[in-house]
Amino acid sequence: MADAPKPLEDQLQEQREQLETTIKDLEAQLMRSKEGYLKVCGALEYAAILKQQSETAPESTTTEVVDP
């Protein structure tokens, strides 16, 4: 393909540049999605901790009745 016509080379260069741009944009979008996913996972973990604490809190605050 060393003797490829110039217009074909230009088309291929343009296509390569478009694909490079598309890849960069998709990588950035993927990173944002991953960050969002990790934030949601962290929020779910925090919610589970709060739920566990609220379920164990009433048990630990019960008062002991002592007969005189």
VENJOVEN-V191497 format. One record per residue. RES is the residue in one small letter. PSI is psi in whole degrees, 0 to 359 (NA if undefined). NEAR is the number of other C-alpha atoms within 10 Angstrom. D_FIRST is the distance of its C-alpha to the first C-alpha in Angstrom with 2 decimals. Layout:
# VENJOVEN-V191497
res,psi,near,d_first
RES,PSI,NEAR,D_FIRST
RES,PSI,NEAR,D_FIRST
This chain:
# VENJOVEN-V191497
res,psi,near,d_first
m,17,5,0.00
a,332,5,3.80
d,29,6,5.34
a,141,8,5.23
p,148,9,9.00
k,317,9,11.18
p,323,9,13.05
l,317,10,10.35
e,318,14,9.69
d,318,11,13.48
q,317,11,14.07
l,320,12,12.17
q,316,12,14.07
e,318,12,17.19
q,319,12,16.88
r,315,12,16.52
e,319,12,19.56
q,317,12,21.49
l,322,12,21.02
e,316,12,22.10
t,317,12,25.11
t,317,12,25.93
i,314,12,25.90
k,317,12,28.14
d,317,12,30.48
l,324,12,30.78
e,319,12,31.50
a,318,12,34.21
q,320,12,35.63
l,318,12,35.70
m,317,12,37.60
r,320,12,40.10
s,319,12,40.59
k,317,12,41.20
e,317,12,43.70
g,318,12,45.47
y,314,12,45.60
l,324,12,47.13
k,317,12,49.65
v,319,12,50.73
c,318,12,51.08
g,320,12,53.18
a,321,12,55.33
l,320,12,55.90
e,317,12,56.91
y,317,12,59.28
a,321,12,60.75
a,321,12,61.40
i,315,12,63.19
l,318,12,65.31
k,316,12,66.19
q,318,11,67.20
q,321,11,69.30
s,331,11,71.02
e,328,11,71.87
t,340,11,73.35
a,312,11,75.10
p,327,9,77.99
e,322,9,78.75
s,346,8,79.08
t,8,8,81.30
t,145,8,83.96
t,148,7,87.42
e,130,6,89.64
v,128,6,93.09
v,129,5,95.85
d,135,4,99.29
p,NA,3,102.16
